[in-house]
Amino acid sequence: MQLSYRVRMILYNILLFAFAFLIVVFCVFQGTSYYYINQTKDDLQKTAQDSTLFISQELKNIQSSDPLKNRFIGNSLYLSKSISEKENHRVLLFDTEGNRIADSVDETTINNILNTELELSLAENAPVFTLKSINDASMAYFTAPITIDNTVIGYIGFVYSMHEMDTFLHVAGILFAIGGLIGLMVLIFVTMSFSKHFFQPIKDLTKISKEINHGNYNLTIYYKHTDEIGDLTQAFNDMVTNINNVILQLESERKRLAGVLASIDDGLLAIDKNGNIITSNSYIKTYFNVSNPKTIYDFQYQSFLRDIFDSLKNGKDHISEEIDCNNRNLLLIGSPIREKGFEENYMIIIRNMTAARHIQEEQRKFISSVSHELRTPLTTIIGYTDMLTRRQVADPEIINRSLNTINREGHRLLRLVDNLLNVNKFDKAEFDFKKTNLNIVLLLSDVVEQMQIKASQSDVEINYVSDELPEILGDYDRLQQVFINIIHNAIKYSNRGDIIDVVSAIEDNHIVVSIRDYGPGISEIEQKRIFNAFYRVEEDRSRGTDEGGSGLGLYIVKQIVEKHEGKIDIVSQVGEGTNIIVTLPILSVLIYGGDQDEKNAK
């Protein structure tokens, strides 16, 4: 089991305290014992000297001719008891041979007491002190020779109880145990309190590090002290702040890069050498219907992408090929990304060329149409002029018919050139119209009157119905061109005996002009493209063989209407005819930005 650093620190402190405590206890006990033993030894030596002096005086006071040894032996019991009563010790007296001759205590069970000490004293003729434990009690044994007038007449022994020392050591042991336990508890409490204070910043570091690992970089540690822990927390806070700044910077760069990639109109794939997708944009899903690809092999149905990747990985520097995929014409461009110090990656750009190819096709058709339109009247003009100059025609009728044809075809050429010039002008932002206040009813009446002649030639009737309408702000000639073009197309695609209805009315502060024919109509697909430049409805649907156009008429019409802040719509069904609706704002809306009532109020 792995212990935490805090627990180990507490255990280390307890062990250190216990070791120091035991050393102190040992020193105190040893010092106390040493003190008591030496003190007892000194006291016993002094007692032995005093007892020798007492024995000498007592023996010399006895009126006898016996030697001192005999008098000592004869009075030994008296002497031992007298000394014992005086010193409060057990006293034993021995002759010079080591035989016990007197004992202040009537004890017969222990005969060998002080034998060891006596033997040493006999051998060395000097005092001997020993300490023994008898029945868990400390006893001091002391023997010394009794020397009177430089003659050893016997030996004296003391048995001294060290009860005072034992009691002191016992009480001291209990106090040390209690003090040690209290000290241990205090140590544990202080250590835990201190360690909590000490380890709290570390816990905070750990907690915040986990939060940072989960992506939260806005956390810091508060620590008010300026010590080493304070330096550590400050350094950690600075690191977190720097990391957060770097993350924010990287996130900003990532969003900027994502914005750049999203703004690119081409599909983009960045791939590492193992085929993992580094980044891609939304066009990848649009083109290939693959969401969030992880590897190049997620494109299961686009083997051409894997082929390009394999070719780049095998060392090819540039690949460009065009393919058809999901009804799109795609240009694939692949190249390696090499940067010193980094592994090689690869970039594949997928460019949608469908619109470009469509425009190219429309331009090709337009050029072909314009060439045909130019060639037909030019051929006619050249033919008639050649006939008039070479054959010397004198018939006035032939000459007039030829000149009329040359004039008609010349105007046809002029209209074609005008249309081309108008397309160029309307595409320029700086082109401006000559707008004035005009009455749309009068303008439509003039147009209908002009177009009645052409309509009658085709056996088509034009009916115009209008309410009383307010003025609009517009360019008279350009708007006239709009309605002439629309009515001309209506006549062109009408059958003999048909009627064209022209209606103008006001709806929601706008003038709405409806031009309705009952010709073959236009399909939904063609309706979406009818206002595109260069686009022409199939010519075999028009009534006349010479009625084909350049595909610019309705494109120019739409440009003129939008320049007047209006709009043009088409409603048509195949076999039921076509209704072209032009919506233009009235004058008050353009001037005041409100309705007619607001204008009147002003």
Secondary structure, 3 states (H helix, E strand, C coil): CCCCHHHHHHHHHHHHHHHHHHHHHHHHHHHHHHHHHHHHHHHHHHHHHHHHHHHHHHHHHCCCCCCHHHHHHHCHHHHHHHHHHHHCCEEEEECCCCCEEEECCCCCCCCCCCHHHHHHHHHHCCCEEEEEEECCEEEEEEEEEEEECCEEEEEEEEEEECHHHHHHHHHHHHHHHHHHHHHHHHHHHHHHHHHHHHHHHHHHHHHHHHHHHCCCCCCCCCCCCCCHHHHHHHHHHHHHHHHHHHHHHHHHHHHHHHHHHHHCCCEEEEECCCCEEEEECCHHHHHHCCCCCCEHHHCCCCHHHHHHHHHHHCCCCCEEEEEEECCEEEEEEEEEECCCCCCCEEEEEEEECHHHHHHHHHHHHHHHHHHHHHHHHHHHHHHHHHHHHHCCCCCHHHHHHHHHHHHHHHHHHHHHHHHHHHHHHHCCCCCCCCCEEECHHHHHHHHHHHHHHHHHHCCCEEEEEECCCCCEEECHHHHHHHHHHHHHHHHHCCCCCCEEEEEEEEECCEEEEEEEECCCCCCHHHHCCCCCCCCCCCHHHCCCCCCCCCCCHHHHHHHHHHHCCCEEEEEEECCCEEEEEEEEECHHHHHHCCCHHHHHHC
